[in-house]
Amino acid sequence: MTRSGVRLPSAPPNPCSTRVWTGSGENPDITLLHTARKRPSKKRSPSVSSPPQGCSTTSPHTPSKRPLQPSPRSPDARRRQSSGLIVRGSTYYLRLRVPRPLAEIIGKTHVMKSLGTGYRADAVRKARIVAAVFEQQWRDIEAHDIQPAIPPMPERPKLAPKPPASPTDKTLRQAFELFRSDPSKQRTRKTDLHYLNLIELAVGLWGEKRTIRSIDRQASRELLDVLLWLPSNAEKKFPKLSPLAAARMAKEKGLAGRLSPASVNGYMCKFRAVMNFCQNEGWIERNPAKGLQVIDRVRRRDKRLPFSLEQLRLIFDAPIYRGCLDDWAGYSTPGYAHPRRGRFWVPLIALFSGMRMNEICQLHVADIYRLDGVDCFFVTEGPFEADNGKRLKTAASERFIPVHPQLVEIGFLSFVEQRRTAGAVRLFSELQKSSTGYYSDPFSKWFRRFLERAGATREKTCFHSFRHCYRDALREARIEHEVALALGGWSSGNGNEGGDTAAAYGRGYRAQTLYEAMSRIAYPELDLSHLVIHG
């Protein structure tokens, strides 16, 4: 064996025989016995405590308790290690050293290439392909002095530092709260609850620290997509889930019973209102949710249908109108009592006046009085500073309506006089107000149960169907269009009539004129003679 031209002596044989040392003038007889130590078999367990065979030493041999690790130079270790394979984040990269003669030409000592995978097996396979490409490029440079387009070494991605928030940047929750506290707007408790639900949904989707300025069109579409999958009555059906979690669960499982298109558009309308407020305050330049809505394929007139004649007969032939145990728990059980309170009068008033449920339920005794010799309902909201619990849907809802002659025959004015004599303030004091501020919410739930027990439940019909019946009765009586709008409290706004501008002129129709029109409204095939008080 040679290294740098010097021949080295070979190793002594095994075992070594007697060797005579010269140069000292003596002939010592020294014998060195060398017994080769056998290497343990690879299959031998490293935990065996017996001394290796062939060892001539008599000292006890205790193996180390540490697991045997293969040498870095062993074939097994080399197979496990892939040269140049590194991980950044969850992606594997191949890093190769550029041959020294080419480092000056290429301008770098190492090159790196992303393998585009987070799986080691795929990375090892792709690394061979990428390494072969680099090797071929380097050979081209050496052979033909070609400068190929070698991919640059990717640097560790760095997050751009977020600019410090401007003092005018408002978080999503701050903007919502400032919008709700705007003194220029007057909102009902129910509307405010809808805004609170929208706040929690948006904050759950984007986070507490999301600023209004960072909400763009794509984010607004994300909110729309969540609303499309939000289950109806999610708080009752999934009380342990947030609105966002309920929407995601419904999307994953494909649940039915989601918000209607009208409800989705209602929430998006409220979100646009908040964005408009932010735009007016100068916090954003434009409204990112402008025009975002879904198509409601059900025509407005088909959302609710009037009660059929059969349904009206079932309703007014129910025990509460024929005789029941009482008008509270026993309203659907036949009996000898004939109570005449809110549950008796509210459906009848709706049929013969077209008033909305809450407009009837919130009536005060003082809201029924004579005007120009005509007994009328006065639908008003009252002064804003007085919390009397009265709400109106629109400005056109404030109106007066003559009491229909059929209601007089059934005894409604006598009932009003009894309440006035008793000193009552509210006409139906037994009807309770809900937490949302509406008297109609509890009554609506009761009326739904009433329809079921009366056998009058049909698709697309509810209490509001009385208002549709009333509108059809106005058409059948050939009531003039503007008179019908005044009697029903519908808005007269459209492009041909001048809308609210035309309605602002004059004082409206006289009570006697409206009474003459009201007297022509009838339901000839509906027999209510059993409700008329004789004598």
C-alpha positions in Angstrom: 0.0 0.0 0.0 1.4 3.4 -1.0 0.4 7.0 -0.2 2.6 9.8 -1.7 5.2 7.3 -3.1 6.0 5.7 0.3 5.5 2.0 0.8 3.9 1.1 4.1 4.4 -2.2 5.9 1.5 -4.5 5.9 -0.3 -5.5 9.0 1.1 -8.5 11.0 -0.6 -11.8 10.6 -3.2 -13.1 13.0 -2.2 -14.4 15.5 1.2 -12.7 15.7 4.3 -15.0 16.2 7.5 -14.3 18.1 9.2 -11.2 16.7 12.9 -10.5 17.5 13.8 -6.9 18.1 17.3 -5.9 16.9 19.5 -3.0 17.4 19.9 -3.4 21.2 22.4 -6.2 21.1 20.0 -8.5 22.9 17.8 -11.2 21.8 14.6 -11.0 23.9 12.1 -13.8 23.5 8.8 -11.9 23.5 5.6 -13.4 22.1 2.6 -11.3 21.6 -0.6 -13.2 21.4 -3.3 -11.4 19.4 -6.8 -12.9 19.3 -9.0 -11.2 16.8 -12.3 -10.0 18.2 -15.2 -11.2 16.2 -17.7 -8.6 15.3 -21.2 -9.2 16.5 -23.7 -10.4 13.9 -26.1 -7.8 12.6 -28.9 -10.0 13.7 -27.7 -10.1 17.3 -29.8 -8.1 19.6 -27.9 -5.2 21.1 -29.3 -5.9 24.5 -27.5 -9.2 25.0 -25.2 -8.8 28.1 -22.9 -11.8 27.5 -19.3 -11.0 26.5 -18.4 -11.3 22.8 -17.0 -14.7 21.8 -13.3 -14.9 21.1 -12.4 -12.1 23.6 -9.4 -13.2 25.8 -10.0 -10.6 28.5 -11.4 -11.8 31.8 -12.9 -8.4 32.8 -16.7 -8.3 32.9 -18.2 -6.8 29.8 -21.4 -4.7 30.1 -22.8 -3.4 26.8 -24.0 0.2 26.7 -27.7 0.7 27.1 -27.8 3.2 24.3 -29.3 1.9 21.1 -26.8 1.2 18.4 -26.7 3.9 15.8 -25.3 3.1 12.3 -22.2 5.0 11.4 -22.9 8.0 9.2 -20.6 6.3 6.6 -22.5 3.0 6.7 -24.5 2.0 3.6 -27.8 2.0 5.6 -27.3 5.6 6.7 -26.4 6.8 3.2 -29.6 5.2 1.9 -31.7 7.1 4.4 -30.1 10.4 3.8 -30.8 12.2 0.5 -28.0 14.6 -0.2 -29.3 18.2 -0.5 -32.9 17.5 0.5 -34.1 20.0 3.0 -37.5 21.1 4.4 -38.8 24.6 4.6 -42.2 24.9 6.2 -44.0 21.9 4.8 -42.3 21.8 1.4 -39.1 19.9 0.4 -36.3 21.7 -1.5 -33.2 20.3 -3.3 -30.0 22.2 -2.6 -26.9 21.4 -4.7 -23.4 22.7 -4.7 -22.2 24.2 -8.0 -18.9 22.7 -9.3 -16.1 25.0 -8.3 -14.9 25.7 -11.9 -18.5 26.9 -12.7 -19.2 28.9 -9.6 -17.7 32.1 -11.1 -19.6 31.6 -14.4 -23.0 31.0 -12.7 -22.4 33.5 -10.0 -23.2 31.4 -7.0 -21.9 28.4 -5.1 -25.2 26.7 -4.5 -28.5 26.4 -6.3 -31.9 25.5 -4.8 -35.1 24.3 -6.3 -38.5 23.7 -4.8 -39.8 20.1 -5.3 -43.4 21.2 -4.8 -44.4 18.4 -2.4 -44.6 17.8 1.3 -44.2 14.0 1.1 -40.7 12.6 1.5 -41.1 9.7 -0.9 -42.2 12.1 -3.7 -39.5 14.5 -2.8 -36.7 11.8 -3.2 -38.0 10.8 -6.6 -38.3 14.4 -7.9 -34.9 15.3 -6.4 -33.2 12.7 -8.7 -34.9 14.3 -11.8 -34.1 17.9 -10.7 -30.5 16.9 -10.0 -30.1 15.3 -13.4 -31.4 18.5 -15.0 -28.8 20.6 -13.2 -26.0 18.1 -14.0 -26.9 18.3 -17.7 -26.9 22.1 -17.6 -23.5 22.2 -15.9 -22.1 19.8 -18.5 -23.4 22.1 -21.3 -21.6 25.0 -19.7 -18.3 23.1 -19.6 -18.6 21.7 -23.1 -20.1 24.6 -25.0 -19.7 27.6 -22.7 -23.6 27.9 -22.7 -25.2 30.0 -20.0 -28.5 28.2 -19.3 -31.4 29.8 -17.3 -30.7 28.3 -14.0 -33.5 28.9 -11.5 -32.5 31.3 -8.8 -32.2 30.2 -5.3 -35.5 30.8 -3.5 -35.3 32.8 -0.4 -37.2 32.1 2.7 -40.6 33.8 2.3 -40.8 36.9 4.4 -44.1 38.3 5.5 -44.4 41.9 4.5 -44.6 44.0 7.7 -48.1 45.3 8.2 -48.3 49.1 8.1 -49.4 50.5 11.4 -53.1 51.0 11.6 -54.2 54.5 10.9 -56.1 56.2 13.7 -59.1 56.3 11.3 -59.1 52.5 10.7 -62.0 51.0 12.6 -62.3 47.3 13.4 -65.4 45.6 12.2 -67.0 45.5 15.7 -66.2 49.2 16.3 -67.9 50.2 13.0 -71.0 48.1 13.8 -71.3 49.6 17.3 -70.9 53.2 16.0 -73.5 52.4 13.3 -76.0 51.1 15.9 -75.4 54.2 18.1 -76.0 56.6 15.3 -78.4 59.2 16.7 -79.9 60.0 13.3 -81.5 56.6 13.0 -84.4 55.1 14.9 -84.6 51.3 14.9 -86.8 48.8 16.6 -85.6 46.2 19.0 -86.2 43.4 16.4 -84.1 45.2 13.7 -81.4 45.8 16.2 -81.3 42.1 17.1 -80.8 41.3 13.4 -77.8 43.7 13.3 -76.4 42.0 16.4 -76.7 38.6 14.7 -75.0 40.0 11.6 -72.1 41.4 13.8 -71.4 38.0 15.4 -71.6 36.3 12.0 -69.1 38.7 10.4 -66.7 38.8 13.4 -66.7 35.0 13.5 -65.9 34.9 9.8 -63.2 37.5 9.7 -62.0 37.9 13.2 -62.1 40.6 15.9 -59.2 42.6 14.5 -60.4 42.8 10.9 -60.6 46.4 9.9 -63.3 47.9 7.8 -60.7 49.1 5.2 -59.5 45.6 4.6 -62.9 44.2 3.6 -63.1 43.9 -0.1 -65.4 42.5 -2.7 -64.1 38.9 -2.2 -64.7 39.1 1.6 -68.2 40.4 1.0 -68.9 37.4 -1.3 -67.6 35.1 1.5 -70.3 36.6 3.8 -72.9 36.0 1.2 -71.9 32.4 0.8 -72.1 31.8 4.6 -75.6 33.4 4.6 -76.7 31.1 1.8 -75.9 28.0 3.9 -77.0 29.4 7.3 -79.9 27.2 8.7 -83.1 29.0 9.5 -83.6 29.4 13.3 -80.0 28.3 13.8 -80.0 29.5 17.4 -82.8 27.1 18.3 -81.8 24.1 16.1 -78.1 24.3 17.0 -77.8 26.2 20.2 -74.2 25.0 20.9 -72.9 26.2 17.5 -72.0 29.7 16.4 -73.8 31.0 13.3 -70.6 30.5 11.3 -70.1 26.9 12.6 -73.8 26.1 11.8 -73.4 27.4 8.3 -70.2 25.3 7.7 -71.9 22.2 9.1 -75.0 22.7 6.9 -72.7 23.1 3.8 -70.7 20.0 4.6 -73.8 17.8 5.2 -76.0 19.5 2.6 -78.7 20.3 5.1 -82.1 21.7 3.9 -84.1 24.3 5.7 -81.7 27.2 5.1 -82.5 30.9 5.1 -84.8 32.0 2.3 -83.5 34.3 -0.4 -85.5 37.1 1.1 -83.8 36.6 4.5 -80.3 36.4 2.8 -81.0 39.6 0.9 -82.2 41.2 4.1 -79.0 40.5 5.9 -76.9 41.7 2.9 -79.0 44.9 2.8 -78.1 45.5 6.5 -74.4 44.9 5.7 -74.6 47.4 2.9 -76.2 49.9 5.2 -73.2 49.5 7.6 -70.7 49.9 4.7 -72.6 53.0 3.5 -72.3 54.5 6.9 -68.5 53.8 6.9 -68.2 55.3 3.5 -70.0 58.5 4.6 -67.8 58.7 7.6 -64.7 58.5 5.4 -63.4 55.2 6.7 -63.6 53.5 3.3 -63.6 54.8 -0.3 -66.4 52.6 -1.7 -69.0 50.1 -0.6 -67.6 46.6 -1.3 -71.0 45.0 -0.9 -72.9 47.2 -3.3 -75.3 45.2 -5.4 -74.5 41.9 -3.8 -77.7 39.8 -3.4 -79.3 36.5 -4.6 -82.1 36.0 -7.0 -85.5 35.2 -5.4 -87.2 33.1 -7.9 -90.5 33.1 -6.0 -92.7 36.0 -7.1 -93.7 38.3 -4.3 -97.4 37.7 -4.8 -96.8 33.9 -4.5 -95.0 34.1 -1.2 -98.2 34.3 0.7 -101.7 33.3 -0.5 -105.1 34.4 0.8 -107.1 31.9 3.0 -109.5 29.9 0.9 -113.2 29.9 1.8 -112.8 26.4 3.3 -110.0 27.7 5.6 -112.1 30.7 6.7 -115.0 28.5 7.6 -112.7 26.2 9.6 -111.2 29.2 11.4 -114.4 30.9 12.4 -116.2 27.6 13.3 -113.5 26.6 15.8 -114.5 26.2 19.4 -113.2 29.7 20.4 -115.9 31.1 18.1 -118.6 28.4 18.8 -118.0 27.7 22.5 -114.9 26.5 24.3 -113.6 25.8 27.8 -111.7 29.1 27.9 -109.6 31.3 25.6 -106.3 30.3 27.1 -105.4 26.6 27.4 -108.9 25.3 26.4 -109.4 27.4 23.3 -109.6 24.3 21.1 -111.8 22.2 23.4 -115.6 22.6 22.9 -117.4 24.0 25.9 -120.0 26.5 27.1 -117.8 29.6 27.5 -117.8 32.4 24.9 -114.8 34.6 25.9 -114.4 37.7 23.7 -110.9 39.0 24.2 -107.8 39.3 22.0 -107.7 35.8 20.6 -111.4 36.2 19.5 -111.2 39.7 18.1 -107.7 39.9 16.4 -108.5 37.5 13.4 -111.9 39.2 12.9 -110.4 42.7 12.8 -107.8 41.5 10.4 -110.4 40.1 8.0 -112.5 43.2 8.0 -109.8 45.9 8.1 -106.7 44.5 6.5 -104.6 45.6 9.5 -101.4 43.9 10.2 -101.1 41.5 13.2 -98.9 43.9 15.3 -101.1 46.9 14.4 -104.1 45.1 16.0 -102.3 43.6 19.0 -100.8 46.9 20.1 -104.1 48.9 19.9 -105.0 51.2 22.7 -108.5 51.9 23.8 -108.0 55.5 22.8 -107.1 54.4 19.2 -110.8 53.8 18.5 -112.9 56.9 18.4 -115.4 58.8 16.2 -114.2 61.1 13.4 -116.8 63.1 11.5 -119.5 60.8 12.8 -117.6 57.6 11.8 -116.1 55.1 14.3 -112.5 54.5 13.2 -109.3 52.7 14.0 -106.4 55.0 14.3 -103.1 53.3 13.5 -100.4 55.4 14.9 -96.9 54.9 16.4 -97.1 57.7 19.0 -94.4 60.1 20.0 -90.8 58.7 19.9 -90.0 59.9 23.4 -92.9 57.8 24.8 -92.1 54.1 25.1 -95.6 52.8 24.5 -94.6 49.7 22.7 -96.3 50.7 19.4 -94.5 50.1 16.1 -95.3 50.8 12.5 -93.8 49.0 9.5 -93.7 52.0 7.1 -94.6 55.7 7.0 -97.7 54.8 4.9 -98.9 52.5 7.7 -100.1 55.5 9.7 -103.7 55.9 8.8 -107.3 55.7 10.0 -109.7 52.9 9.0 -113.5 53.0 9.5 -114.9 50.1 11.6 -116.6 47.7 9.3 -120.4 47.3 9.8 -120.0 43.6 10.3 -117.7 44.2 13.3 -120.3 46.5 14.8 -122.9 43.7 14.4 -120.7 41.2 16.1 -120.3 43.6 19.0 -116.9 45.1 18.7 -117.9 48.7 19.7 -119.6 47.3 22.8 -116.4 45.6 23.7 -114.4 48.8 23.3 -116.9 50.7 25.5 -116.5 48.1 28.2 -112.7 48.4 28.1 -113.0 52.2 28.2 -115.4 52.1 31.2 -113.0 49.8 33.0 -110.2 52.4 32.6 -108.0 50.1 30.5 -105.2 51.6 28.4 -104.6 48.7 26.0 -107.5 47.2 24.2 -106.1 43.6 24.6 -104.1 43.8 27.8 -103.8 40.0 28.2 -101.6 39.9 25.1 -97.9 40.1 26.1 -95.0 41.8 24.5 -92.0 39.8 23.4 -88.3 40.6 24.1 -88.1 42.1 20.7 -90.7 44.8 21.5 -93.5 43.4 19.4 -96.9 42.1 20.7 -97.3 40.1 17.5 -94.5 37.6 18.2 -96.3 35.6 20.9 -99.6 35.9 19.1 -98.1 34.6 15.9 -96.9 31.4 17.6 -100.4 30.9 19.2 -102.2 31.4 15.8 -99.9 28.9 14.1 -101.0 26.3 16.7 -104.6 27.4 16.4 -104.6 26.8 12.6 -103.2 23.3 13.2 -105.9 22.4 15.7 -108.6 23.8 13.6 -107.4 21.8 10.6 -106.9 25.0 8.5 -103.2 24.8 7.9 -102.2 25.0 4.3 -99.1 25.8 2.4 -98.1 29.4 2.0 -100.9 30.6 4.3 -100.5 32.3 7.7 -102.0 35.2 9.6 -100.9 37.6 6.9 -103.2 35.8 4.6 -106.1 37.8 6.1 -104.5 40.9 4.5 -104.5 39.1 1.2 -108.2 38.3 1.6 -108.9 41.9 2.4 -107.1 43.1 -0.7 -109.1 40.7 -2.9 -112.3 41.9 -1.3 -111.3 45.5 -2.2 -110.9 44.4 -5.8 -114.2 42.5 -5.8 -116.0 45.6 -4.5 -114.5 47.8 -7.3 -112.9 50.1 -4.8 -110.9 52.9 -6.5 -107.2 52.2 -6.4 -106.1 55.1 -4.3 -108.9 54.6 -1.8 -107.9 50.9 -1.5 -104.3 52.0 -0.8 -105.5 54.4 1.9 -107.6 51.7 3.5 -104.8 49.1 3.5 -101.9 51.4 4.4 -100.0 50.4 1.2 -97.4 52.7 -0.2 -98.6 54.6 -3.3 -95.0 55.1 -4.6 -94.4 54.3 -8.3 -93.0 56.0 -11.3 -96.3 57.0 -12.9 -98.1 58.5 -9.9 -95.2 60.6 -8.5 -94.8 58.4 -5.4 -94.4 60.1 -2.1 -94.4 63.5 -3.6 -98.0 63.2 -4.8 -99.1 61.6 -1.5 -97.7 64.6 0.4 -100.2 67.0 -1.1 -103.6 67.4 0.5 -105.0 65.8 3.7 -106.3 62.6 2.2 -109.8 61.2 2.0 -112.7 62.1 4.4 -113.8 59.5 6.9 -117.2 59.4 5.3 -115.7 58.6 1.9 -113.7 55.8 3.3 -116.6 54.4 5.3 -118.8 54.2 2.1 -116.0 52.2 0.5 -115.6 50.0 3.6 -119.3 49.2 3.6 -119.0 47.6 0.2 -116.4 45.0 1.4 -118.0 41.7 2.0 -117.4 37.9 2.1 -120.8 36.7 0.8 -120.1 33.0 1.1 -118.8 33.2 4.6 -121.5 32.7 7.3 -120.7 34.5 10.6 -124.3 34.8 11.8 -123.4 32.7 14.9 -121.2 35.5 16.1 -123.8 38.3 15.9 -125.2 39.5 19.2 -129.0 39.7 19.1 -130.9 42.1 21.2 
